[in-house]
């Protein structure tokens, strides 16, 4: 039984207030408004659902996938949010791939197969009625069936780049739609607008008009006989193949492999293009009058409001004539503050369209403008130390008034920032940082600190803790420094945390420091107030590079710039909320988020302000009109190479899924093994992640190591805390490249003197963790046939190389460590099917130059290995690999001498899987295996003096394609819960044999 499935979503459908999603071979039903999971129904057998069609005025659904189709009848209880089902027709297997289906009547339906054959089926008794074979026996990539009067109109999308329109039973086609330069991926027809939309792998969308001068209904034969169909628009908006399209009353929506959703009007104008589904292909879509739903290759389902096109934003030019505006800001009352080059500070009231001007008595042309976090207090300073502070009236007239006018005796002022609503942080020449406390009519210095020397010695951001004991600042060179009250020099410095231009914002919240910069990363630091210690924990990668600041107190809405566009990003759901072409971040701008009452409802609003061509522009967005929401949360956008499950508490229902894949991300997700699978932490590495292992440090803490391409090893400590809800946090220990970074390889040489390294970078295929007295030993198996051994010191956060062994001649695919006869043994497996056993000793020489025993088990590469200890002298070795076979060998050791290893019994078979075996687990008297053929096979296992006995017990099919392995989640008296991973994740509960 499938407990949890997350794989490509290849079909989505709206029905009343519900969303139906085809996830693998199952249908998952969600409430559209609340995104609540309602029901999961297993429909097909071993095929993914590609199409969902419902009978109008009925609740019968035609489900199509591969060569199968099924009819299901659903009953919806909207009040209780309950759905019950009745399978009217169980899966019927046809003799060809099915592209499309349509209801002819309540009793009959038609399907279109890949060889242009239309089959008619009677659903009352589930019997085949008749079929129509087209004279154009072309292979189809797509199709559409349109029931008309006493016949069926067939739209056939061929491999020859044309659409053939014909009626069933006719000798000649009615129309040939030519123009595409690639195979046809989808055909959509709208009878009200009389248009046909086709998509192709030539990256184009074509709009065809159907013109008939006679007033005949489209369901009549003569309508299509006399119709003239012509291509009126050829649209290019995608950067890859266009998979599907949908026609609404006002829009044509197309989706493709480039993760873009394009919104066109019926005249072929591109209205808007949005990015979704984490760079994966978008497979399916459906739309009603208000919403669009999409399903993608990242296993997610996303609901988009169609108002994001029609009511995207209210754009206006501020009607104020200002000479040489230089800086603009929003105030607390959503009015505008403007500073120009004429020494003037202008306060503009948006409601009354009036302005108030204050002349600044500053002698320097270099002036700094900063607003407090509450946006009510305004500070203006120049390089010579002249400081003016204004405050905006909370109530009454919308004006600002000057409350402080003073001269700072600090030398040249280089930067000015508010740290809270009452403290100014001023950085002057020679790295002097002064914290000023503002009072009603004066300011006074409360702390002075020293900024360490650097090339550009001034601050870009700062933050003060709530008790005012700690100051965190970021300088122009990307360093972050931490100061405590009474200490002039920094107590902790983080060098080059960000690239050039430094941090853009620093936020201190509870026991955490959150920073942003211009390298596309949000970085997190943990605070330990008891010992006044701060640690770098982890970072989160965002889709765009230039990150500026958070717009809300929950640190969820992040704003920044992507090339010429201003962007607001939803950090929690990994979605881009809005994008405005303002010209880029090298201009004065501001953005605010607030709650506004609109039409008797309180709406969340984001408003942006920017200067462009000396003109002030403002755009206003209602989030309810433009913000998409996840119905199913996305996971990896590409294949998952490795996965481990972990339960921090045996009594807990929550299971951790730690996974790494080809999309270069390492994800820690939580699931209750029901419907939800949500990422808690996401880390990014330089290249694909091939392997991961963890070691439990204590009850709620594990050491996690991941490795893969670019010979990169990452070590982290993951902590699980339960406070009302489960919270997962991380602390980074090491990020190590075996061959070093590009800068380390190059050294001080210039490009002329650097030699070219023709040796491709090593990939780490597998690794093992061994605990020693003063840390951990990390053993890695590499693609260059070497075994690399490292020492990990968790206190010093250092990963140091210890030993390198070159024994094997080919790539090492798998490793395994086990305890036997009070010894620690390492097993290595290669692409030639060789297995070698090594005794692990104490540092510095961990392994000898040659193994203690070696053998050949498989004919080719070994993809999976497991070992089961039988007694003090014997153990069972299980291997499986590219030869489609499973090999079992009983190995015996005589007189506790490891060098006396020998094989005494063996068993092998290649008849249970038809492709490479990628996963294998031994569990006492059971063995489970999986393969790229998407099968899970359970065996009973016994080892006696007569040999190894392995018998087939049961086999299951998984919805996950390209399976890379399996992991055992849980075992009980009567079942085994396993997780398979590849292009997605599926958790299955397999019954044990009855004794």
C-alpha positions, 0 to 999 in steps of 0.5 A: 500500500502506498502511504505517501507519493511525491512524483511528477504531477502529470494531470490536474483538474478543477471540479466545483470547489476541489482540485483533482491531481494525478500523482503517479497512479493515484488521484489526490483531492484537495479543497481549493480554498483551504488547500486541505488534503481530502482523499487519495484514491488508487486508480491505475495499475502501474501507470501515471495519470495523464488526463482527467475528464469528467462527464458534464452534469455528472460526477463520473470521471474518465482517468487515463494513463499510459495504456489504461483508462478507468471510470470513477464516480465521486460523491462530494460532501462540501459541508464536511469536506468528505469525498467518497468514491465508487469505481464504475469501471476498473482499469482497462488495458488497451493495446496502444498508448492513449492520448485523449478521451471524451464522453460520447454519452452517459453510456459510451466514451471514446479514446484516441490511441498513439496510432491514430485509432479511435476506440469506442467503449461501453462503460455499462459493462466495460466492453469494447464496442468498435474502432475507427482507424485513420487512413493517415497512420501517423504516430501521434504525440497528442490528440483531441476528441470532440463529440459532434452530431452522430460522430466524433471529430478527431484532432491528431497531433502528429510527429510530422509537425502537423495537425490532422482534423478528420471525422471517424469513418471518413476516407479523407481528412477535413483539414491539415494544419501546417506551420509548426517545425516540431512534433505537436505536444498539445491541441486545445479548442474553444467553441465559444471563441472559435479558436484552436491553440497548438503547442510544439517542441519548436517552442511556439504557440500557434493560434488558429481561427475557425471561420464558417460563414454559415450560421451552423453550430460547431457540433454539426458536421457541415460546420467543419466541412465548410470551415476555413482554418488559418493560423493568425498568430505564431507566438514565441515566449518560451525558452524550451518545449511548450507542453500544454495550453488552456483557453479561457474567456480572456486568456490563452495560457501556455506552460513548458519545460522552461518552468514558465507560465505565459499569459496571452490575450486572444490577439497574441499579445504576451500579457505576463510571464511568471516563473514557477516549479523550481526550474522543472518542467510544468506538465499539466494545467487547468483553469476556471474563471478565477484560478489557474492550477499547475502541476510540475516536475518538482512534484508540486501543485500550485494555485495561481489567481488569474487576477495576477494578469488583469489586476497585477498592479496599480501603477502611477506617476507621482504628480510632483515637480521636483528638481534633481530628486536624489533619494526617496523613501516611504514614511510610516503614514505611507507618504513620500520623503524626497531629498534632492540635490538642492539641499531640500527635504520634501515631504509629500502627502499622497492623500492631499497631494500637498508637499512640505519643504525643509531646507537643509543647512548642510555644507557637504554635497554628500548626504546620508538619509536613513529612516528608523524601522518604524519609518517615523523618525528621519535622520539626515547627515552629511560628511562633515558631521551635520545631523538633522533628525525629523519626526512625522506626526502620528495623528492629525496633519501629515507633516514632519518637524525637526526635533534635533539639529546638531553637529557631530564631532566625529570626523568624516561621516561615511555611513549612517544607519538606524539600529532600532527606533532610538539608536543611530549607528554612525561610522566615521573615518578610521573605522570609528563606530559610534552608537548614538541614542536619540532623545526628545531634543538631543542625542548622546553617544552611548557606545564606541567600537572599532571597525577592523581595517579593510579596503572600504572601511565603512558599514552597509548595515547594522542591528542592535539587540533588544537589550542593547548589549550586542551590536552586529554590523556588516562592512563594505567588504562582506565581513560581519562583526559582533560587538558587546557592550563595553568591548571596543573590538569585535568579539567575533568576526565572520570574514567574507560572509558576503561578496563585494558590497557587503550585507544589505540587511541585518535582523536580530530576532529572539536567538537568531541573526538573519542577514542578506547580501548580493550573492543570493543567500540568506544567512542565519546565525544562532545566539547563545546569550548565556555564554555570549556566543554567536555561531554561523548555522546555515544559509538559504539560496534564493532565485535571484542574486541581489537581496535587499531586506525583509518587508515583514516582521516574520522574515517571509517577504524578501525584496531585491532585484533581478537584473532590471526588475524589482522582485518580492519573494515568498521565502516560506513557500519558495515563490516569486510574488511579484516582479516590476521592471523598474530599471534595476537596483542602482537607483533610489527606491523603497518598498513597504508592506501594510494592511489596508481596508478595501471594500470592507475587507482588510487586504495585505498590500505591498507598495513600491516607490522608485526613481526612473528618468528623474520621475517618481513612480509608485506601484501598489499590489494587493497580495490576494490578487497576485499571490500563488499558493502551494496545494502540494509542496514541491521537493527536488526538481530533478532525480534524487540520488540519495535519501535517509529517513530518521525519527528523532523520537520513536513515539513521534508520528513525524518522519524526517526525510534527508535527501540529496539530488541532481538539482544540487540541493540537500533537503530535510523534510518532515512528513506524518506519512499521510499527505504532507511532505514539507521542506524544513531546511534546504542547502545548496552545494556546488554540484550534484549530491551523490551520497549522504550519511548521518551519525546520531550524537545525542537524542535530538542531534545528528551529524550529517555529511553529504558529498558528490560532484566537484569532490565536495564534502559538507558537514553539518550538525542538525538539531531537532527541538520540540516546542509546540511544533517540531523545529529543525535547525542546523550548524555548519561544520565544514565545507571542503573541496578535495582539490581545493577551490579555484583560487587555492589552485591558482594561488598568486599566479596570473592567468598567463602562468597558470597551467591547465589541469586536464584531469576532470574533477573527482566525484565522491560516490559514497562515504562512511562515518566512523566515531573515534575518541577525538572526532570522526573518521570520514572514508570516501569512495571516489570516481577516480578509484581512490579511497580518501580518508579525512579526520573531522574535528567538530570542536575546531570545525576542521576536515583534514586529510589523513590518508589516500589509497589507490588499489582499485582500477575503476570507479568505486560505487559503494561502501559499507562499514560493519562490526565483526569479531570486535573489528571494524571492517570496510567494504568497497564495491566497484564498477567491475563488480569487485568487492574488497574488505578492509580492516579499519585501524586507528589513525594515522594509518587507517587502512593498509595498502591492500585489502584483507580479502577481495572477490568478484560478485557481479558481472558489472557495477554494484549499485547496492550492498548490505551485510547481515551478521549470522554468528561469530564466524559468518556473515551474509553479503548481499550485492546487486547491480547493473547485471539485473541480478541479486547475489548472496554470499556467506563468508566465513572467518576461521579462528578469528583471523580476518585474513582467512575469509572465504566464501562457503555458500552463495545464491544469485538470480536475475529473474526478479528484475528486468533492469538495473537493481539499485536498492537492497536491504537485509532484515533478519529473515527478509530481503527487499530489493528495488530496481529502475523497472519500478518494482519492489520485491520482497524475499524470505531468507534463511541461511543453514548449513546446507546453504542460502535459501532465498524465496520470492514472496511478493512484488509491488509497483512504485510510481517513482520512475528512475529509482535510485535506491530505498531506505527502511522507514519502520518495521512492525510485527506485520509490515515493513515501511520503506521509502523508494526514491528517484524522480520523486519519493514514495513510501510504501507499507509492505505486508510481512509473510504470515508465519 
